[in-house]
Amino acid sequence: MKFRSRLASAVIGVLALSGLGSAAGAYTPTVSGAIGAKYYSMGGPSSQLGQPLWNEYPVTGGAQQDFQGGIIFWSPVGGAHPLWGAIENKWYAGHEAGWPLRDEEPLGGGAIAQHFTNGTMYYTPQIGLHYIGAGIREAWWNKGGQTGVAGYPVSDEGYWYAGGAIQAFQGGTFYFTPQYGTRLLQGAIRWEYERSGGYFYLGRPVTDEYSANASTRAQRFEDGIIYWSNGRIWTERY
């Protein structure tokens, strides 16, 4: 925020000295088109965005305009949406999120989400801000999202072995592999998998956890099955 304001002051000064502005502070950016419609629907200068710093300019995939409190990005895919604060900073950091599809959405308890073409950013006051790529996100949503068994993400998505991905959540860890899709490991089975050597001992997860019988839970991997029943856990390797 401070850097953006200092940069704006520098630009205004250059415009004044070059004769492009009639006097210091005379430069007045315009806000129009789809970005203008979004900006004024939010309250214009009285919104969280504040005053525009300069005119809209083209960027890869669309157009952008910078304001005192954030930016509005427009793309033909998602339309015009504001970015600010922690989500704006993470978006700039290169998490391959793509273009914004919606504005920030409150989720309750101070949590917020913003959806992009390639994934979603989730923020909670307790955990902070994390990005979920589309593949893991779909599996997470199918299990109830933040109100399901996995809860909120506690890490960003990371690369895993053999072209896979991994991401930790409050209630478990999602593993993605091109061969078997996205699988959730949780509780005692996750603990046993990681304790025993994970990928190097049992390979990649092939299924989600399932009921082997009325009293036993199980999960299958490339090289074996982990079972849990009445506080006892064991592995059968192939």
C-alpha positions as CSV (number, residue, x, y, z in Angstrom):
1,M,0.0,0.0,0.0
2,K,2.7,2.5,1.0
3,F,4.8,1.6,-2.1
4,R,1.8,2.1,-4.4
5,S,1.2,5.6,-2.8
6,R,4.8,6.6,-3.1
7,L,4.9,5.4,-6.7
8,A,1.7,7.4,-7.5
9,S,3.3,10.6,-6.0
10,A,6.4,10.1,-8.1
11,V,4.3,9.6,-11.3
12,I,2.3,12.8,-10.6
13,G,5.5,14.7,-10.0
14,V,7.0,13.5,-13.3
15,L,3.8,14.5,-15.2
16,A,3.8,18.0,-13.7
17,L,7.5,18.6,-14.5
18,S,7.0,17.2,-18.1
19,G,4.1,19.6,-18.8
20,L,1.6,16.7,-19.1
21,G,0.0,18.0,-15.9
22,S,-0.8,21.7,-15.7
23,A,0.3,21.7,-12.0
24,A,1.5,19.4,-9.3
25,G,-1.5,17.2,-8.4
26,A,-3.5,18.1,-11.5
27,Y,-3.2,14.7,-13.0
28,T,-6.7,13.1,-12.8
29,P,-7.0,9.4,-13.9
30,T,-10.3,8.3,-15.5
31,V,-12.1,5.2,-14.5
32,S,-14.4,3.9,-17.2
33,G,-15.8,0.8,-19.0
34,A,-16.2,-2.5,-17.1
35,I,-13.6,-1.5,-14.5
36,G,-15.4,1.8,-14.0
37,A,-18.8,0.0,-13.6
38,K,-17.3,-2.2,-10.9
39,Y,-15.5,0.6,-9.2
40,Y,-18.6,2.9,-8.9
41,S,-20.8,0.0,-7.9
42,M,-18.6,-0.5,-4.9
43,G,-18.8,3.2,-3.9
44,G,-16.0,4.7,-6.0
45,P,-13.5,6.8,-4.1
46,S,-15.4,6.2,-0.8
47,S,-14.9,2.4,-1.2
48,Q,-11.9,0.4,0.2
49,L,-10.1,1.0,-3.1
50,G,-10.0,4.8,-2.6
51,Q,-8.8,7.1,-5.4
52,P,-7.4,5.8,-8.8
53,L,-3.7,6.2,-9.2
54,W,-3.5,6.1,-13.0
55,N,-5.6,5.1,-15.9
56,E,-6.5,1.5,-16.9
57,Y,-3.7,-0.3,-18.8
58,P,-3.5,-3.6,-20.7
59,V,-2.0,-6.7,-19.1
60,T,-1.7,-10.3,-20.2
61,G,-5.2,-11.7,-20.3
62,G,-7.1,-8.5,-19.8
63,A,-6.8,-5.0,-18.3
64,Q,-5.9,-3.6,-14.9
65,Q,-6.3,-0.3,-13.0
66,D,-4.5,0.5,-9.7
67,F,-6.0,2.4,-6.8
68,Q,-4.9,3.5,-3.4
69,G,-6.2,0.4,-1.7
70,G,-5.9,-2.3,-4.3
71,I,-6.6,-3.0,-8.0
72,I,-9.4,-4.0,-10.3
73,F,-8.6,-6.6,-12.8
74,W,-10.7,-7.3,-15.9
75,S,-10.6,-10.4,-18.1
76,P,-13.0,-11.7,-20.8
77,V,-13.3,-14.9,-18.7
78,G,-14.2,-13.5,-15.4
79,G,-15.1,-9.9,-15.8
80,A,-14.0,-7.1,-13.5
81,H,-13.2,-7.9,-9.9
82,P,-11.2,-6.1,-7.1
83,L,-8.1,-7.5,-5.4
84,W,-6.6,-6.0,-2.2
85,G,-4.7,-6.8,0.9
86,A,-3.3,-10.2,1.5
87,I,-5.0,-11.8,-1.5
88,E,-3.7,-9.2,-3.9
89,N,-0.2,-9.7,-2.5
90,K,-0.4,-13.5,-2.9
91,W,-1.8,-13.2,-6.4
92,Y,1.1,-11.1,-7.4
93,A,3.5,-13.6,-5.8
94,G,2.8,-16.0,-8.6
95,H,0.6,-18.8,-7.3
96,E,-0.7,-19.5,-10.8
97,A,-4.3,-18.6,-9.7
98,G,-5.2,-17.1,-13.0
99,W,-7.8,-14.4,-13.4
100,P,-10.4,-13.5,-10.7
101,L,-13.8,-14.9,-11.3
102,R,-15.6,-13.3,-8.3
103,D,-15.1,-10.6,-5.6
104,E,-14.0,-11.7,-2.2
105,E,-16.7,-13.6,-0.3
106,P,-17.2,-13.6,3.5
107,L,-17.5,-17.2,4.9
108,G,-18.2,-16.3,8.6
109,G,-15.8,-16.0,11.6
110,G,-13.6,-13.5,9.7
111,A,-12.9,-16.0,6.9
112,I,-12.9,-15.0,3.3
113,A,-12.5,-16.7,-0.1
114,Q,-11.8,-15.5,-3.6
115,H,-12.2,-17.7,-6.7
116,F,-9.9,-17.6,-9.7
117,T,-9.8,-19.5,-13.0
118,N,-7.2,-22.0,-11.6
119,G,-8.1,-22.2,-8.0
120,T,-9.3,-20.4,-4.8
121,M,-7.6,-18.4,-2.1
122,Y,-8.9,-18.9,1.5
123,Y,-8.1,-16.7,4.5
124,T,-8.9,-17.3,8.1
125,P,-7.7,-15.2,11.1
126,Q,-6.4,-18.3,12.8
127,I,-4.5,-19.9,9.9
128,G,-3.8,-17.2,7.4
129,L,-4.1,-17.2,3.6
130,H,-3.6,-20.3,1.5
131,Y,-4.2,-21.2,-2.2
132,I,-5.9,-24.4,-3.3
133,G,-5.5,-25.4,-7.0
134,A,-8.5,-26.5,-8.9
135,G,-7.8,-30.3,-8.7
136,I,-7.5,-30.6,-5.0
137,R,-10.2,-28.0,-4.5
138,E,-12.8,-30.1,-6.3
139,A,-12.1,-33.1,-4.1
140,W,-12.1,-30.9,-1.0
141,W,-15.5,-29.4,-2.0
142,N,-16.8,-32.9,-2.6
143,K,-16.0,-33.7,1.0
144,G,-17.8,-30.6,2.4
145,G,-15.1,-27.9,1.9
146,Q,-14.3,-25.9,5.0
147,T,-17.3,-27.4,6.9
148,G,-16.4,-31.0,6.0
149,V,-13.9,-33.4,7.5
150,A,-10.8,-31.7,6.2
151,G,-11.6,-28.1,7.4
152,Y,-9.5,-25.2,6.1
153,P,-6.1,-25.5,4.4
154,V,-3.1,-25.0,6.6
155,S,-0.5,-25.0,3.8
156,D,-0.4,-24.1,0.1
157,E,-0.5,-26.8,-2.4
158,G,3.0,-28.3,-3.0
159,Y,4.6,-30.6,-5.6
160,W,4.7,-34.3,-4.7
161,Y,6.5,-37.3,-6.3
162,A,6.0,-38.4,-9.9
163,G,4.0,-35.3,-11.0
164,G,1.7,-35.3,-8.0
165,A,0.6,-32.6,-5.5
166,I,0.1,-32.4,-1.8
167,Q,-1.8,-30.1,0.5
168,A,-2.4,-30.2,4.3
169,F,-5.7,-29.2,5.9
170,Q,-6.9,-29.0,9.5
171,G,-8.4,-32.5,9.3
172,G,-6.1,-34.4,6.9
173,T,-3.9,-34.2,3.8
174,F,-4.9,-34.4,0.2
175,Y,-2.6,-36.2,-2.3
176,F,-3.1,-35.8,-6.0
177,T,-1.5,-38.1,-8.6
178,P,-2.3,-38.3,-12.4
179,Q,-2.9,-42.0,-12.0
180,Y,-5.3,-42.1,-9.1
181,G,-6.7,-38.6,-8.8
182,T,-7.0,-36.7,-5.4
183,R,-7.2,-38.8,-2.2
184,L,-7.7,-37.7,1.4
185,L,-5.6,-39.3,4.2
186,Q,-6.8,-38.5,7.7
187,G,-6.5,-39.6,11.3
188,A,-4.6,-42.7,12.2
189,I,-4.2,-43.9,8.6
190,R,-2.5,-40.7,7.6
191,W,-0.3,-40.9,10.7
192,E,0.7,-44.6,9.9
193,Y,1.3,-43.8,6.2
194,E,3.6,-40.9,7.0
195,R,5.3,-42.8,9.9
196,S,6.1,-45.9,7.8
197,G,7.8,-44.0,5.0
198,G,4.8,-42.8,2.9
199,Y,5.5,-43.0,-0.9
200,F,8.8,-44.9,-0.4
201,Y,7.1,-47.7,1.5
202,L,3.5,-47.9,0.3
203,G,3.5,-45.9,-2.9
204,R,0.7,-43.5,-3.9
205,P,-2.8,-43.6,-2.4
206,V,-5.2,-45.5,-4.7
207,T,-8.5,-45.0,-2.8
208,D,-10.0,-42.8,-0.1
209,E,-10.5,-44.4,3.3
210,Y,-13.4,-46.9,3.3
211,S,-15.1,-49.4,5.5
212,A,-13.5,-52.9,5.2
213,N,-16.2,-54.2,7.6
214,A,-18.5,-53.0,10.4
215,S,-15.6,-52.3,12.7
216,T,-12.6,-51.7,10.4
217,R,-11.5,-48.7,8.3
218,A,-9.0,-49.2,5.5
219,Q,-7.2,-47.3,2.7
220,R,-5.5,-48.9,-0.3
221,F,-2.1,-47.8,-1.7
222,E,-0.1,-49.1,-4.6
223,D,1.9,-51.4,-2.4
224,G,-0.4,-52.3,0.4
225,I,-3.4,-51.5,2.6
226,I,-3.5,-49.7,6.0
227,Y,-6.2,-50.9,8.4
228,W,-7.5,-49.3,11.5
229,S,-9.9,-51.0,14.1
230,N,-10.7,-50.2,17.7
231,G,-7.5,-48.3,18.3
232,R,-5.3,-50.8,16.5
233,I,-3.6,-50.0,13.2
234,W,-1.6,-52.3,10.9
235,T,-0.4,-52.6,7.3
236,E,-0.5,-55.4,4.8
237,R,2.0,-55.0,2.0
238,Y,1.6,-56.6,-1.4
